[in-house]
């Protein structure tokens, strides 16, 4: 456990840093949590691209549906 590279050595100069004080107030050991690297960034990026295309499609559908409903309202409001 002593030679574990994930465990950071203490930094006495950073003890009173505001981030360290906030971390201790939250019950954390330090202001930085080591790790968290994405094991497969390519898969994450491809999922983000897919979700972006889905988001754009939904925005376009909402905007176009406004035009369609507006046109239908104008047609329905015409005197017969």
N, C-alpha and C positions, 0 to 999 in steps of 0.2 A: 504494500500500500504506500510505502514511502517513496518508491521510485515510479509511481504512477504518473505518466505525463499529463493526465487530465487534471490533476490536482495542482493548482497554482500556488506558488509560495506567497506568504503574506507580505504585504507592502505597507510598512508602518507609515509612510508619508501619505498614503491614500486613505488612511483610516478615517480621518475627519472630512473627507471629501463629501459634498452633499449627496452624491449618488450612493455612497456607502452608508451614510446615515439613513437615507430613505430605505435602502435595502434591509438594514438592521431593524428599522421600524416595522417592516413587513415580515420580519422573521427569517429573512434569507441570510445565508452565511456571508455573502459578498455581493457587490453590485453587478457581477458578471457571472452568468451561468455558462460554463464551458460546454462546447459541443453544439449540436443543432444543425450540423451541415446536412444538406440534402443528399441522400445517398444516390438518387437518380434524377439529376437536374433536367435531362433531356425529356423524360417522361412528364415531368412537371410543366415544362415549357409547352409541350404539345397539348397538354390538357388546358393550359391557359389560352392557347390559340383557339382551341375548339370552343371554349366557353366565351371567348371574345366574339367569335362568329355567331354564336347563339345569342349573345346580348345584342349585337348589331341587328340580327334578324328580328328580334323582339321589338326593338326600337322602331325599325322600319315598319313592322306590322302595326304597331300602335299608331304611328303617324298616318299611315295609309288608311287605316280603319276610320280615323277622324274624317278624312276626305270622303270616304264612301258613305259614312253615316250622314255627313253634311249634305251630300248630293241626294241621298234618299229622303232626307227631311225636306229639301227644296222641292223634290218631285211630289212628295206626299202633301205638301202645303199648297200646291197649285190647285186653283179652282177647276172643278171638273166640267 
